[in-house]
Amino acid sequence: MNDWTSDTEPQLLRISGTTATVPDIAAAESCYSELLGYRVLERGRIDQTLAQRWGAPAVAGAAFCTLHPENEDDVFIRLIEAPALPDYSPLTSFGWTAFEIIVDNVYELADRLEASPFRHLAGPSPLQFMPSIVAMQVEGPGGECLYFTMESGDRKTSILPGPSGFVGRPFIVVAAGSDFDPMLRWYVDHFSLRERPVRKSKVGVLQHAQNLPADHAFSLSAIGMAQHGNLIELDEYPTGGDYIAGVRPRVEGYLPPGNAIVSFEVASLSPFVDLAHGPEAISAGACYGGRRSLVLTGPAGELIELIESR
């Protein structure tokens, strides 16, 4: 289904990687490697310069591991050890709220994850507006929300990328805030992302997380990057009164709990220097490979890394 409402040349090329915080790095690594089939590429400790660039100085020295999906070396999933935040509940606060991962068979994956540290939230079930797409939502070992999604129809004509293996790459990242239009305009205006219709959708997993009635509809849209199937979904959460959504709780000096950072590839950092927290930096390691990067904060408080192409 091609329902783009704008024809631009997006400056975000693709999702380079995602970062989540977890309370036990060894246990989380086992979950991702043994249950999802991800390969460990690198282990180490976060250096002080990187922690400062993220605005999270307490993360300096924290253990991390970097993983890759099967058969894909150009995207990473980074896990960083950080203290658990007892009051944090996924899908109830602003910022990055979910990482969506393409899979070959979501029903088989659901069976594999049953009674595992990945806590089932919802699904598998067809999407409201695209029933050939079937998704399941889980909470990971650090409170990170993951959507596992498959195309049950014709994959050659699907808007989704094809999976590289049983569990593939992150292809959608989801950000939530209290005011949809400014979020949308920030991403479109700064990165020239392709727009699609804004929909009102009854998203069961969000209704349940936020104690909302079954008829509550969320404003949302998915905007497109340059590489096929790479999208940012923007969700508007209701606030005020009896609604529970709000600013993400955070331990002072640490990254946001759960879904913490999204890294995007760009052809050049130059257009984004004025948006960044500080000057560009060249970082070593599997996530950067000696490339230049910048760190920015999005309109809902989400941390964004831009990594320049080789």
BELRA-V334284 format. One record per backbone hydrogen bond with DSSP energy under -0.5 kcal/mol. CO is the residue of the C=O (numbers start at 1). NH is the residue of the N-H. If there is no record, write none. Layout:
CO/NH
CO/NH
This chain:
1/3
3/197
6/8
8/10
11/13
12/226
13/227
14/16
14/265
16/76
17/263
18/78
19/260
19/261
20/80
22/82
24/28
25/29
26/30
27/31
28/32
29/33
30/34
30/35
31/35
31/36
32/38
33/37
39/68
42/66
44/64
46/61
47/51
48/52
49/53
50/54
51/56
52/55
56/59
57/60
59/62
62/46
63/81
64/44
65/79
66/41
66/42
67/77
68/39
69/72
76/18
77/67
78/20
79/65
80/22
84/86
85/88
89/92
92/246
95/176
98/174
99/147
100/171
100/172
101/149
102/168
105/109
106/110
107/111
108/112
109/113
110/114
111/114
113/116
117/119
119/139
122/137
125/135
130/127
130/133
132/134
132/152
133/127
134/150
135/124
135/125
136/148
137/121
137/122
138/140
138/146
139/119
140/143
142/258
144/140
145/99
146/138
147/101
147/149
148/136
149/103
150/134
150/152
153/155
154/157
166/104
166/105
167/70
169/102
171/231
172/100
173/233
174/97
174/98
175/235
176/95
177/237
179/183
180/184
181/185
182/186
183/187
184/188
185/189
186/190
187/191
187/193
188/192
191/11
191/12
194/224
195/5
195/6
199/201
199/220
201/203
201/218
202/204
203/206
203/207
204/208
205/209
206/210
207/212
208/211
213/216
218/201
219/236
220/199
221/223
221/234
223/232
224/194
227/230
229/231
230/225
231/173
231/233
232/223
233/175
234/221
235/177
235/237
238/245
240/243
246/94
249/257
251/254
253/58
253/59
258/21
258/260
260/303
261/19
262/305
263/16
263/17
264/307
265/13
265/14
266/309
269/272
270/273
272/275
272/276
273/276
281/283
281/293
283/290
285/288
285/289
288/291
291/283
292/308
293/281
294/306
295/277
296/304
298/301
302/298
303/262
304/296
305/264
305/307
306/294
307/266
